[in-house]
Amino acid sequence: MPAQPVMAAELPVMATVTAQAVNVRSGPGLDYAARYWLYAGQQVIVTGCVTGWARIGEGWVWADLLEGTICDD
């Protein structure tokens, strides 16, 4: 079954990085290249969700590493 995106009415949402360091990837998965890092306490705006990954700006972060996101697995 394909991943169900989060309803647009629930986005965007502000979230905070909870891990010490987080890779921001070019796509929603570990097979995508890491583009840059985010660090604990940084705030991001989540604009989309796919299978547990949160879309932020020009990249993707595993949503479990963010507090305040509405992305589910």
Secondary structure, DSSP 8 states (H G I E B T S, - for coil): -------GGG--EEEEE-SSEEEEESSSSTTS-EEEEEETT-EEEEEEEETTEEEETTEEEEGGGEES-----
